[in-house]
Amino acid sequence: MTHLNITIKGKVQGVSFRASTKAVADQLGVKGSIKNEADGSVFIEAEGDKFALELFLDWCNEGPEHAEVTSVETNEGELKNYRNFELVKK
């Protein structure tokens, strides 16, 4: 299991990015959370096996139909053992 902190920049708010990402995470068995940031980016904490996280990152680089992803930054972090994938509201 690996924990990734992912910051996604671009047109990623107001385009169903969080809901779409949760659906993809649930399909892949990725656990964690996603939230909008004040600067217009989206922050994700994702945990899963290497293969699932690779597929998940591929999705993050594309996003849903109306998103325009300009950058995806990832850093490995400490496992938090999430039980599911949550949308975090402000």
mmCIF file as gemmi writes it, N, C-alpha and C atoms, coordinates in Angstrom:
data_model
loop_
_atom_site.group_PDB
_atom_site.id
_atom_site.type_symbol
_atom_site.label_atom_id
_atom_site.label_alt_id
_atom_site.label_comp_id
_atom_site.label_asym_id
_atom_site.label_entity_id
_atom_site.label_seq_id
_atom_site.pdbx_PDB_ins_code
_atom_site.Cartn_x
_atom_site.Cartn_y
_atom_site.Cartn_z
_atom_site.occupancy
_atom_site.B_iso_or_equiv
_atom_site.pdbx_formal_charge
_atom_site.auth_seq_id
_atom_site.auth_asym_id
_atom_site.pdbx_PDB_model_num
ATOM 1 N N . MET Axp A 1 ? 0.843 -1.194 0 1 0 ? 1 A 1
ATOM 2 C CA . MET Axp A 1 ? 0 0 0 1 0 ? 1 A 1
ATOM 3 C C . MET Axp A 1 ? 0.881 1.248 0 1 0 ? 1 A 1
ATOM 4 N N . THR Axp A 2 ? 0.46 2.218 -0.796 1 0 ? 2 A 1
ATOM 5 C CA . THR Axp A 2 ? 1.168 3.489 -0.912 1 0 ? 2 A 1
ATOM 6 C C . THR Axp A 2 ? 0.194 4.621 -0.644 1 0 ? 2 A 1
ATOM 7 N N . HIS Axp A 3 ? 0.687 5.7 -0.041 1 0 ? 3 A 1
ATOM 8 C CA . HIS Axp A 3 ? -0.109 6.911 0.18 1 0 ? 3 A 1
ATOM 9 C C . HIS Axp A 3 ? 0.476 8.017 -0.689 1 0 ? 3 A 1
ATOM 10 N N . LEU Axp A 4 ? -0.388 8.638 -1.492 1 0 ? 4 A 1
ATOM 11 C CA . LEU Axp A 4 ? 0.039 9.769 -2.316 1 0 ? 4 A 1
ATOM 12 C C . LEU Axp A 4 ? -0.752 11.011 -1.963 1 0 ? 4 A 1
ATOM 13 N N . ASN Axp A 5 ? -0.046 12.14 -1.857 1 0 ? 5 A 1
ATOM 14 C CA . ASN Axp A 5 ? -0.68 13.452 -1.78 1 0 ? 5 A 1
ATOM 15 C C . ASN Axp A 5 ? -0.614 14.014 -3.193 1 0 ? 5 A 1
ATOM 16 N N . ILE Axp A 6 ? -1.767 14.374 -3.736 1 0 ? 6 A 1
ATOM 17 C CA . ILE Axp A 6 ? -1.851 14.804 -5.134 1 0 ? 6 A 1
ATOM 18 C C . ILE Axp A 6 ? -2.492 16.185 -5.194 1 0 ? 6 A 1
ATOM 19 N N . THR Axp A 7 ? -1.842 17.126 -5.859 1 0 ? 7 A 1
ATOM 20 C CA . THR Axp A 7 ? -2.41 18.448 -6.087 1 0 ? 7 A 1
ATOM 21 C C . THR Axp A 7 ? -2.626 18.602 -7.585 1 0 ? 7 A 1
ATOM 22 N N . ILE Axp A 8 ? -3.869 18.922 -7.963 1 0 ? 8 A 1
ATOM 23 C CA . ILE Axp A 8 ? -4.219 19.057 -9.37 1 0 ? 8 A 1
ATOM 24 C C . ILE Axp A 8 ? -4.613 20.498 -9.633 1 0 ? 8 A 1
ATOM 25 N N . LYS Axp A 9 ? -3.973 21.09 -10.635 1 0 ? 9 A 1
ATOM 26 C CA . LYS Axp A 9 ? -4.24 22.49 -10.975 1 0 ? 9 A 1
ATOM 27 C C . LYS Axp A 9 ? -4.817 22.586 -12.379 1 0 ? 9 A 1
ATOM 28 N N . GLY Axp A 10 ? -5.513 23.703 -12.611 1 0 ? 10 A 1
ATOM 29 C CA . GLY Axp A 10 ? -6.156 23.95 -13.898 1 0 ? 10 A 1
ATOM 30 C C . GLY Axp A 10 ? -7.612 24.288 -13.657 1 0 ? 10 A 1
ATOM 31 N N . LYS Axp A 11 ? -8.445 24.012 -14.655 1 0 ? 11 A 1
ATOM 32 C CA . LYS Axp A 11 ? -9.888 24.221 -14.496 1 0 ? 11 A 1
ATOM 33 C C . LYS Axp A 11 ? -10.452 22.932 -13.905 1 0 ? 11 A 1
ATOM 34 N N . VAL Axp A 12 ? -10.4 22.855 -12.571 1 0 ? 12 A 1
ATOM 35 C CA . VAL Axp A 12 ? -10.765 21.606 -11.898 1 0 ? 12 A 1
ATOM 36 C C . VAL Axp A 12 ? -11.842 21.792 -10.823 1 0 ? 12 A 1
ATOM 37 N N . GLN Axp A 13 ? -12.363 23.012 -10.702 1 0 ? 13 A 1
ATOM 38 C CA . GLN Axp A 13 ? -13.494 23.234 -9.799 1 0 ? 13 A 1
ATOM 39 C C . GLN Axp A 13 ? -14.695 23.654 -10.633 1 0 ? 13 A 1
ATOM 40 N N . GLY Axp A 14 ? -15.879 23.18 -10.217 1 0 ? 14 A 1
ATOM 41 C CA . GLY Axp A 14 ? -17.097 23.509 -10.946 1 0 ? 14 A 1
ATOM 42 C C . GLY Axp A 14 ? -17.299 22.653 -12.191 1 0 ? 14 A 1
ATOM 43 N N . VAL Axp A 15 ? -16.564 21.542 -12.288 1 0 ? 15 A 1
ATOM 44 C CA . VAL Axp A 15 ? -16.68 20.658 -13.457 1 0 ? 15 A 1
ATOM 45 C C . VAL Axp A 15 ? -16.924 19.204 -13.022 1 0 ? 15 A 1
ATOM 46 N N . SER Axp A 16 ? -17.474 19.028 -11.815 1 0 ? 16 A 1
ATOM 47 C CA . SER Axp A 16 ? -17.738 17.694 -11.24 1 0 ? 16 A 1
ATOM 48 C C . SER Axp A 16 ? -16.471 16.873 -11.06 1 0 ? 16 A 1
ATOM 49 N N . PHE Axp A 17 ? -15.344 17.548 -10.835 1 0 ? 17 A 1
ATOM 50 C CA . PHE Axp A 17 ? -14.07 16.835 -10.686 1 0 ? 17 A 1
ATOM 51 C C . PHE Axp A 17 ? -14.09 15.912 -9.47 1 0 ? 17 A 1
ATOM 52 N N . ARG Axp A 18 ? -14.561 16.427 -8.333 1 0 ? 18 A 1
ATOM 53 C CA . ARG Axp A 18 ? -14.543 15.615 -7.109 1 0 ? 18 A 1
ATOM 54 C C . ARG Axp A 18 ? -15.438 14.389 -7.221 1 0 ? 18 A 1
ATOM 55 N N . ALA Axp A 19 ? -16.673 14.578 -7.695 1 0 ? 19 A 1
ATOM 56 C CA . ALA Axp A 19 ? -17.61 13.449 -7.799 1 0 ? 19 A 1
ATOM 57 C C . ALA Axp A 19 ? -17.107 12.405 -8.795 1 0 ? 19 A 1
ATOM 58 N N . SER Axp A 20 ? -16.586 12.866 -9.93 1 0 ? 20 A 1
ATOM 59 C CA . SER Axp A 20 ? -16.061 11.938 -10.94 1 0 ? 20 A 1
ATOM 60 C C . SER Axp A 20 ? -14.855 11.175 -10.403 1 0 ? 20 A 1
ATOM 61 N N . THR Axp A 21 ? -13.991 11.877 -9.679 1 0 ? 21 A 1
ATOM 62 C CA . THR Axp A 21 ? -12.8 11.243 -9.123 1 0 ? 21 A 1
ATOM 63 C C . THR Axp A 21 ? -13.178 10.206 -8.079 1 0 ? 21 A 1
ATOM 64 N N . LYS Axp A 22 ? -14.197 10.497 -7.268 1 0 ? 22 A 1
ATOM 65 C CA . LYS Axp A 22 ? -14.658 9.523 -6.277 1 0 ? 22 A 1
ATOM 66 C C . LYS Axp A 22 ? -15.147 8.259 -6.975 1 0 ? 22 A 1
ATOM 67 N N . ALA Axp A 23 ? -15.898 8.401 -8.06 1 0 ? 23 A 1
ATOM 68 C CA . ALA Axp A 23 ? -16.411 7.24 -8.787 1 0 ? 23 A 1
ATOM 69 C C . ALA Axp A 23 ? -15.259 6.379 -9.316 1 0 ? 23 A 1
ATOM 70 N N . VAL Axp A 24 ? -14.231 7.038 -9.859 1 0 ? 24 A 1
ATOM 71 C CA . VAL Axp A 24 ? -13.066 6.316 -10.379 1 0 ? 24 A 1
ATOM 72 C C . VAL Axp A 24 ? -12.319 5.63 -9.233 1 0 ? 24 A 1
ATOM 73 N N . ALA Axp A 25 ? -12.124 6.343 -8.133 1 0 ? 25 A 1
ATOM 74 C CA . ALA Axp A 25 ? -11.431 5.771 -6.969 1 0 ? 25 A 1
ATOM 75 C C . ALA Axp A 25 ? -12.173 4.536 -6.458 1 0 ? 25 A 1
ATOM 76 N N . ASP Axp A 26 ? -13.506 4.636 -6.377 1 0 ? 26 A 1
ATOM 77 C CA . ASP Axp A 26 ? -14.303 3.509 -5.895 1 0 ? 26 A 1
ATOM 78 C C . ASP Axp A 26 ? -14.152 2.309 -6.833 1 0 ? 26 A 1
ATOM 79 N N . GLN Axp A 27 ? -14.135 2.543 -8.132 1 0 ? 27 A 1
ATOM 80 C CA . GLN Axp A 27 ? -13.966 1.453 -9.102 1 0 ? 27 A 1
ATOM 81 C C . GLN Axp A 27 ? -12.603 0.781 -8.955 1 0 ? 27 A 1
ATOM 82 N N . LEU Axp A 28 ? -11.571 1.583 -8.692 1 0 ? 28 A 1
ATOM 83 C CA . LEU Axp A 28 ? -10.21 1.056 -8.618 1 0 ? 28 A 1
ATOM 84 C C . LEU Axp A 28 ? -9.836 0.524 -7.234 1 0 ? 28 A 1
ATOM 85 N N . GLY Axp A 29 ? -10.701 0.775 -6.244 1 0 ? 29 A 1
ATOM 86 C CA . GLY Axp A 29 ? -10.384 0.361 -4.884 1 0 ? 29 A 1
ATOM 87 C C . GLY Axp A 29 ? -9.397 1.293 -4.196 1 0 ? 29 A 1
ATOM 88 N N . VAL Axp A 30 ? -9.309 2.539 -4.692 1 0 ? 30 A 1
ATOM 89 C CA . VAL Axp A 30 ? -8.433 3.529 -4.076 1 0 ? 30 A 1
ATOM 90 C C . VAL Axp A 30 ? -9.191 4.191 -2.928 1 0 ? 30 A 1
ATOM 91 N N . LYS Axp A 31 ? -8.54 4.33 -1.793 1 0 ? 31 A 1
ATOM 92 C CA . LYS Axp A 31 ? -9.139 4.962 -0.612 1 0 ? 31 A 1
ATOM 93 C C . LYS Axp A 31 ? -8.501 6.323 -0.403 1 0 ? 31 A 1
ATOM 94 N N . GLY Axp A 32 ? -9.206 7.228 0.308 1 0 ? 32 A 1
ATOM 95 C CA . GLY Axp A 32 ? -8.626 8.534 0.612 1 0 ? 32 A 1
ATOM 96 C C . GLY Axp A 32 ? -9.664 9.623 0.656 1 0 ? 32 A 1
ATOM 97 N N . SER Axp A 33 ? -9.267 10.834 0.208 1 0 ? 33 A 1
ATOM 98 C CA . SER Axp A 33 ? -10.188 11.968 0.239 1 0 ? 33 A 1
ATOM 99 C C . SER Axp A 33 ? -9.802 12.96 -0.85 1 0 ? 33 A 1
ATOM 100 N N . ILE Axp A 34 ? -10.782 13.805 -1.193 1 0 ? 34 A 1
ATOM 101 C CA . ILE Axp A 34 ? -10.562 14.852 -2.191 1 0 ? 34 A 1
ATOM 102 C C . ILE Axp A 34 ? -11.277 16.109 -1.729 1 0 ? 34 A 1
ATOM 103 N N . LYS Axp A 35 ? -10.609 17.26 -1.918 1 0 ? 35 A 1
ATOM 104 C CA . LYS Axp A 35 ? -11.249 18.521 -1.531 1 0 ? 35 A 1
ATOM 105 C C . LYS Axp A 35 ? -10.774 19.646 -2.439 1 0 ? 35 A 1
ATOM 106 N N . ASN Axp A 36 ? -11.638 20.661 -2.582 1 0 ? 36 A 1
ATOM 107 C CA . ASN Axp A 36 ? -11.276 21.879 -3.304 1 0 ? 36 A 1
ATOM 108 C C . ASN Axp A 36 ? -10.432 22.752 -2.394 1 0 ? 36 A 1
ATOM 109 N N . GLU Axp A 37 ? -9.445 23.426 -2.985 1 0 ? 37 A 1
ATOM 110 C CA . GLU Axp A 37 ? -8.61 24.357 -2.238 1 0 ? 37 A 1
ATOM 111 C C . GLU Axp A 37 ? -8.981 25.789 -2.62 1 0 ? 37 A 1
ATOM 112 N N . ALA Axp A 38 ? -8.662 26.734 -1.75 1 0 ? 38 A 1
ATOM 113 C CA . ALA Axp A 38 ? -9.002 28.14 -1.967 1 0 ? 38 A 1
ATOM 114 C C . ALA Axp A 38 ? -8.339 28.713 -3.219 1 0 ? 38 A 1
ATOM 115 N N . ASP Axp A 39 ? -7.189 28.166 -3.619 1 0 ? 39 A 1
ATOM 116 C CA . ASP Axp A 39 ? -6.474 28.696 -4.789 1 0 ? 39 A 1
ATOM 117 C C . ASP Axp A 39 ? -7.019 28.159 -6.119 1 0 ? 39 A 1
ATOM 118 N N . GLY Axp A 40 ? -8.098 27.356 -6.061 1 0 ? 40 A 1
ATOM 119 C CA . GLY Axp A 40 ? -8.694 26.827 -7.283 1 0 ? 40 A 1
ATOM 120 C C . GLY Axp A 40 ? -8.212 25.445 -7.659 1 0 ? 40 A 1
ATOM 121 N N . SER Axp A 41 ? -7.259 24.906 -6.888 1 0 ? 41 A 1
ATOM 122 C CA . SER Axp A 41 ? -6.77 23.56 -7.159 1 0 ? 41 A 1
ATOM 123 C C . SER Axp A 41 ? -7.623 22.535 -6.411 1 0 ? 41 A 1
ATOM 124 N N . VAL Axp A 42 ? -7.325 21.264 -6.664 1 0 ? 42 A 1
ATOM 125 C CA . VAL Axp A 42 ? -7.971 20.161 -5.952 1 0 ? 42 A 1
ATOM 126 C C . VAL Axp A 42 ? -6.864 19.37 -5.269 1 0 ? 42 A 1
ATOM 127 N N . PHE Axp A 43 ? -7.089 18.994 -3.996 1 0 ? 43 A 1
ATOM 128 C CA . PHE Axp A 43 ? -6.108 18.216 -3.247 1 0 ? 43 A 1
ATOM 129 C C . PHE Axp A 43 ? -6.68 16.841 -2.944 1 0 ? 43 A 1
ATOM 130 N N . ILE Axp A 44 ? -5.904 15.804 -3.251 1 0 ? 44 A 1
ATOM 131 C CA . ILE Axp A 44 ? -6.332 14.417 -3.042 1 0 ? 44 A 1
ATOM 132 C C . ILE Axp A 44 ? -5.307 13.705 -2.168 1 0 ? 44 A 1
ATOM 133 N N . GLU Axp A 45 ? -5.815 12.935 -1.223 1 0 ? 45 A 1
ATOM 134 C CA . GLU Axp A 45 ? -4.988 11.959 -0.528 1 0 ? 45 A 1
ATOM 135 C C . GLU Axp A 45 ? -5.496 10.612 -1.02 1 0 ? 45 A 1
ATOM 136 N N . ALA Axp A 46 ? -4.602 9.801 -1.597 1 0 ? 46 A 1
ATOM 137 C CA . ALA Axp A 46 ? -5.006 8.524 -2.177 1 0 ? 46 A 1
ATOM 138 C C . ALA Axp A 46 ? -4.134 7.399 -1.661 1 0 ? 46 A 1
ATOM 139 N N . GLU Axp A 47 ? -4.774 6.279 -1.317 1 0 ? 47 A 1
ATOM 140 C CA . GLU Axp A 47 ? -4.053 5.108 -0.856 1 0 ? 47 A 1
ATOM 141 C C . GLU Axp A 47 ? -4.526 3.885 -1.634 1 0 ? 47 A 1
ATOM 142 N N . GLY Axp A 48 ? -3.563 3.079 -2.043 1 0 ? 48 A 1
ATOM 143 C CA . GLY Axp A 48 ? -3.888 1.859 -2.758 1 0 ? 48 A 1
ATOM 144 C C . GLY Axp A 48 ? -2.635 1.145 -3.182 1 0 ? 48 A 1
ATOM 145 N N . ASP Axp A 49 ? -2.811 0.066 -3.952 1 0 ? 49 A 1
ATOM 146 C CA . ASP Axp A 49 ? -1.626 -0.624 -4.45 1 0 ? 49 A 1
ATOM 147 C C . ASP Axp A 49 ? -1.071 0.135 -5.653 1 0 ? 49 A 1
ATOM 148 N N . LYS Axp A 50 ? 0.14 -0.212 -6.021 1 0 ? 50 A 1
ATOM 149 C CA . LYS Axp A 50 ? 0.863 0.545 -7.048 1 0 ? 50 A 1
ATOM 150 C C . LYS Axp A 50 ? 0.094 0.601 -8.371 1 0 ? 50 A 1
ATOM 151 N N . PHE Axp A 51 ? -0.457 -0.527 -8.788 1 0 ? 51 A 1
ATOM 152 C CA . PHE Axp A 51 ? -1.168 -0.588 -10.067 1 0 ? 51 A 1
ATOM 153 C C . PHE Axp A 51 ? -2.413 0.304 -10.047 1 0 ? 51 A 1
ATOM 154 N N . ALA Axp A 52 ? -3.2 0.209 -8.97 1 0 ? 52 A 1
ATOM 155 C CA . ALA Axp A 52 ? -4.421 1.024 -8.859 1 0 ? 52 A 1
ATOM 156 C C . ALA Axp A 52 ? -4.073 2.507 -8.851 1 0 ? 52 A 1
ATOM 157 N N . LEU Axp A 53 ? -3.007 2.89 -8.146 1 0 ? 53 A 1
ATOM 158 C CA . LEU Axp A 53 ? -2.621 4.303 -8.076 1 0 ? 53 A 1
ATOM 159 C C . LEU Axp A 53 ? -2.107 4.811 -9.423 1 0 ? 53 A 1
ATOM 160 N N . GLU Axp A 54 ? -1.449 3.955 -10.201 1 0 ? 54 A 1
ATOM 161 C CA . GLU Axp A 54 ? -1.014 4.366 -11.537 1 0 ? 54 A 1
ATOM 162 C C . GLU Axp A 54 ? -2.214 4.691 -12.417 1 0 ? 54 A 1
ATOM 163 N N . LEU Axp A 55 ? -3.225 3.813 -12.385 1 0 ? 55 A 1
ATOM 164 C CA . LEU Axp A 55 ? -4.443 4.059 -13.16 1 0 ? 55 A 1
ATOM 165 C C . LEU Axp A 55 ? -5.157 5.321 -12.662 1 0 ? 55 A 1
ATOM 166 N N . PHE Axp A 56 ? -5.183 5.48 -11.348 1 0 ? 56 A 1
ATOM 167 C CA . PHE Axp A 56 ? -5.824 6.646 -10.737 1 0 ? 56 A 1
ATOM 168 C C . PHE Axp A 56 ? -5.126 7.937 -11.171 1 0 ? 56 A 1
ATOM 169 N N . LEU Axp A 57 ? -3.791 7.921 -11.183 1 0 ? 57 A 1
ATOM 170 C CA . LEU Axp A 57 ? -3.045 9.112 -11.614 1 0 ? 57 A 1
ATOM 171 C C . LEU Axp A 57 ? -3.287 9.409 -13.092 1 0 ? 57 A 1
ATOM 172 N N . ASP Axp A 58 ? -3.415 8.363 -13.905 1 0 ? 58 A 1
ATOM 173 C CA . ASP Axp A 58 ? -3.758 8.574 -15.324 1 0 ? 58 A 1
ATOM 174 C C . ASP Axp A 58 ? -5.073 9.344 -15.422 1 0 ? 58 A 1
ATOM 175 N N . TRP Axp A 59 ? -6.05 8.927 -14.609 1 0 ? 59 A 1
ATOM 176 C CA . TRP Axp A 59 ? -7.35 9.62 -14.586 1 0 ? 59 A 1
ATOM 177 C C . TRP Axp A 59 ? -7.172 11.074 -14.133 1 0 ? 59 A 1
ATOM 178 N N . CYS Axp A 60 ? -6.39 11.293 -13.092 1 0 ? 60 A 1
ATOM 179 C CA . CYS Axp A 60 ? -6.191 12.644 -12.55 1 0 ? 60 A 1
ATOM 180 C C . CYS Axp A 60 ? -5.595 13.586 -13.592 1 0 ? 60 A 1
ATOM 181 N N . ASN Axp A 61 ? -4.78 13.065 -14.491 1 0 ? 61 A 1
ATOM 182 C CA . ASN Axp A 61 ? -4.183 13.892 -15.539 1 0 ? 61 A 1
ATOM 183 C C . ASN Axp A 61 ? -5.191 14.282 -16.613 1 0 ? 61 A 1
ATOM 184 N N . GLU Axp A 62 ? -6.297 13.555 -16.707 1 0 ? 62 A 1
ATOM 185 C CA . GLU Axp A 62 ? -7.348 13.849 -17.687 1 0 ? 62 A 1
ATOM 186 C C . GLU Axp A 62 ? -8.519 14.577 -17.034 1 0 ? 62 A 1
ATOM 187 N N . GLY Axp A 63 ? -9.055 13.973 -15.973 1 0 ? 63 A 1
ATOM 188 C CA . GLY Axp A 63 ? -10.223 14.528 -15.296 1 0 ? 63 A 1
ATOM 189 C C . GLY Axp A 63 ? -11.493 14.302 -16.096 1 0 ? 63 A 1
ATOM 190 N N . PRO Axp A 64 ? -12.613 14.811 -15.6 1 0 ? 64 A 1
ATOM 191 C CA . PRO Axp A 64 ? -13.89 14.655 -16.308 1 0 ? 64 A 1
ATOM 192 C C . PRO Axp A 64 ? -13.941 15.528 -17.556 1 0 ? 64 A 1
ATOM 193 N N . GLU Axp A 65 ? -15.019 15.402 -18.295 1 0 ? 65 A 1
ATOM 194 C CA . GLU Axp A 65 ? -15.155 16.004 -19.621 1 0 ? 65 A 1
ATOM 195 C C . GLU Axp A 65 ? -14.812 17.486 -19.704 1 0 ? 65 A 1
ATOM 196 N N . HIS Axp A 66 ? -15.288 18.307 -18.781 1 0 ? 66 A 1
ATOM 197 C CA . HIS Axp A 66 ? -15.098 19.761 -18.896 1 0 ? 66 A 1
ATOM 198 C C . HIS Axp A 66 ? -13.885 20.295 -18.138 1 0 ? 66 A 1
ATOM 199 N N . ALA Axp A 67 ? -13.122 19.399 -17.527 1 0 ? 67 A 1
ATOM 200 C CA . ALA Axp A 67 ? -11.927 19.827 -16.789 1 0 ? 67 A 1
ATOM 201 C C . ALA Axp A 67 ? -10.779 20.108 -17.762 1 0 ? 67 A 1
ATOM 202 N N . GLU Axp A 68 ? -9.883 20.998 -17.333 1 0 ? 68 A 1
ATOM 203 C CA . GLU Axp A 68 ? -8.652 21.27 -18.08 1 0 ? 68 A 1
ATOM 204 C C . GLU Axp A 68 ? -7.501 21.205 -17.078 1 0 ? 68 A 1
ATOM 205 N N . VAL Axp A 69 ? -6.879 20.049 -16.984 1 0 ? 69 A 1
ATOM 206 C CA . VAL Axp A 69 ? -5.791 19.827 -16.032 1 0 ? 69 A 1
ATOM 207 C C . VAL Axp A 69 ? -4.502 20.404 -16.607 1 0 ? 69 A 1
ATOM 208 N N . THR Axp A 70 ? -3.871 21.309 -15.847 1 0 ? 70 A 1
ATOM 209 C CA . THR Axp A 70 ? -2.603 21.898 -16.305 1 0 ? 70 A 1
ATOM 210 C C . THR Axp A 70 ? -1.396 21.288 -15.598 1 0 ? 70 A 1
ATOM 211 N N . SER Axp A 71 ? -1.589 20.796 -14.361 1 0 ? 71 A 1
ATOM 212 C CA . SER Axp A 71 ? -0.478 20.126 -13.676 1 0 ? 71 A 1
ATOM 213 C C . SER Axp A 71 ? -0.997 19.186 -12.6 1 0 ? 71 A 1
ATOM 214 N N . VAL Axp A 72 ? -0.221 18.124 -12.372 1 0 ? 72 A 1
ATOM 215 C CA . VAL Axp A 72 ? -0.506 17.156 -11.315 1 0 ? 72 A 1
ATOM 216 C C . VAL Axp A 72 ? 0.803 16.941 -10.554 1 0 ? 72 A 1
ATOM 217 N N . GLU Axp A 73 ? 0.791 17.318 -9.275 1 0 ? 73 A 1
ATOM 218 C CA . GLU Axp A 73 ? 1.978 17.138 -8.431 1 0 ? 73 A 1
ATOM 219 C C . GLU Axp A 73 ? 1.692 16.021 -7.44 1 0 ? 73 A 1
ATOM 220 N N . THR Axp A 74 ? 2.631 15.093 -7.3 1 0 ? 74 A 1
ATOM 221 C CA . THR Axp A 74 ? 2.437 13.997 -6.347 1 0 ? 74 A 1
ATOM 222 C C . THR Axp A 74 ? 3.627 13.896 -5.405 1 0 ? 74 A 1
ATOM 223 N N . ASN Axp A 75 ? 3.322 13.561 -4.17 1 0 ? 75 A 1
ATOM 224 C CA . ASN Axp A 75 ? 4.342 13.285 -3.154 1 0 ? 75 A 1
ATOM 225 C C . ASN Axp A 75 ? 3.874 12.088 -2.35 1 0 ? 75 A 1
ATOM 226 N N . GLU Axp A 76 ? 4.811 11.187 -2.046 1 0 ? 76 A 1
ATOM 227 C CA . GLU Axp A 76 ? 4.435 10.067 -1.178 1 0 ? 76 A 1
ATOM 228 C C . GLU Axp A 76 ? 4.317 10.566 0.249 1 0 ? 76 A 1
ATOM 229 N N . GLY Axp A 77 ? 3.341 10.013 0.957 1 0 ? 77 A 1
ATOM 230 C CA . GLY Axp A 77 ? 3.125 10.403 2.348 1 0 ? 77 A 1
ATOM 231 C C . GLY Axp A 77 ? 2.974 9.179 3.225 1 0 ? 77 A 1
ATOM 232 N N . GLU Axp A 78 ? 2.628 9.44 4.471 1 0 ? 78 A 1
ATOM 233 C CA . GLU Axp A 78 ? 2.464 8.372 5.446 1 0 ? 78 A 1
ATOM 234 C C . GLU Axp A 78 ? 1.068 7.772 5.327 1 0 ? 78 A 1
ATOM 235 N N . LEU Axp A 79 ? 0.988 6.442 5.37 1 0 ? 79 A 1
ATOM 236 C CA . LEU Axp A 79 ? -0.308 5.764 5.283 1 0 ? 79 A 1
ATOM 237 C C . LEU Axp A 79 ? -1.229 6.194 6.421 1 0 ? 79 A 1
ATOM 238 N N . LYS Axp A 80 ? -2.48 6.481 6.064 1 0 ? 80 A 1
ATOM 239 C CA . LYS Axp A 80 ? -3.473 6.854 7.076 1 0 ? 80 A 1
ATOM 240 C C . LYS Axp A 80 ? -4.566 5.803 7.196 1 0 ? 80 A 1
ATOM 241 N N . ASN Axp A 81 ? -4.484 4.761 6.348 1 0 ? 81 A 1
ATOM 242 C CA . ASN Axp A 81 ? -5.438 3.649 6.382 1 0 ? 81 A 1
ATOM 243 C C . ASN Axp A 81 ? -6.889 4.106 6.266 1 0 ? 81 A 1
ATOM 244 N N . TYR Axp A 82 ? -7.165 4.879 5.234 1 0 ? 82 A 1
ATOM 245 C CA . TYR Axp A 82 ? -8.54 5.276 4.948 1 0 ? 82 A 1
ATOM 246 C C . TYR Axp A 82 ? -9.402 4.037 4.725 1 0 ? 82 A 1
ATOM 247 N N . ARG Axp A 83 ? -10.684 4.126 5.091 1 0 ? 83 A 1
ATOM 248 C CA . ARG Axp A 83 ? -11.613 3.013 4.889 1 0 ? 83 A 1
ATOM 249 C C . ARG Axp A 83 ? -12.357 3.125 3.568 1 0 ? 83 A 1
ATOM 250 N N . ASN Axp A 84 ? -12.485 4.363 3.047 1 0 ? 84 A 1
ATOM 251 C CA . ASN Axp A 84 ? -13.178 4.58 1.776 1 0 ? 84 A 1
ATOM 252 C C . ASN Axp A 84 ? -12.637 5.86 1.149 1 0 ? 84 A 1
ATOM 253 N N . PHE Axp A 85 ? -13.294 6.319 0.088 1 0 ? 85 A 1
ATOM 254 C CA . PHE Axp A 85 ? -12.87 7.55 -0.57 1 0 ? 85 A 1
ATOM 255 C C . PHE Axp A 85 ? -13.952 8.596 -0.312 1 0 ? 85 A 1
ATOM 256 N N . GLU Axp A 86 ? -13.564 9.71 0.313 1 0 ? 86 A 1
ATOM 257 C CA . GLU Axp A 86 ? -14.537 10.708 0.775 1 0 ? 86 A 1
ATOM 258 C C . GLU Axp A 86 ? -14.392 12.036 0.031 1 0 ? 86 A 1
ATOM 259 N N . LEU Axp A 87 ? -15.537 12.663 -0.224 1 0 ? 87 A 1
ATOM 260 C CA . LEU Axp A 87 ? -15.55 14.05 -0.703 1 0 ? 87 A 1
ATOM 261 C C . LEU Axp A 87 ? -15.552 14.923 0.541 1 0 ? 87 A 1
ATOM 262 N N . VAL Axp A 88 ? -14.578 15.82 0.639 1 0 ? 88 A 1
ATOM 263 C CA . VAL Axp A 88 ? -14.506 16.72 1.796 1 0 ? 88 A 1
ATOM 264 C C . VAL Axp A 88 ? -15.084 18.066 1.383 1 0 ? 88 A 1
ATOM 265 N N . LYS Axp A 89 ? -16.122 18.489 2.089 1 0 ? 89 A 1
ATOM 266 C CA . LYS Axp A 89 ? -16.706 19.808 1.842 1 0 ? 89 A 1
ATOM 267 C C . LYS Axp A 89 ? -15.935 20.823 2.69 1 0 ? 89 A 1
ATOM 268 N N . LYS Axp A 90 ? -16.01 22.097 2.338 1 0 ? 90 A 1
ATOM 269 C CA . LYS Axp A 90 ? -15.277 23.133 3.084 1 0 ? 90 A 1
ATOM 270 C C . LYS Axp A 90 ? -15.736 23.195 4.518 1 0 ? 90 A 1
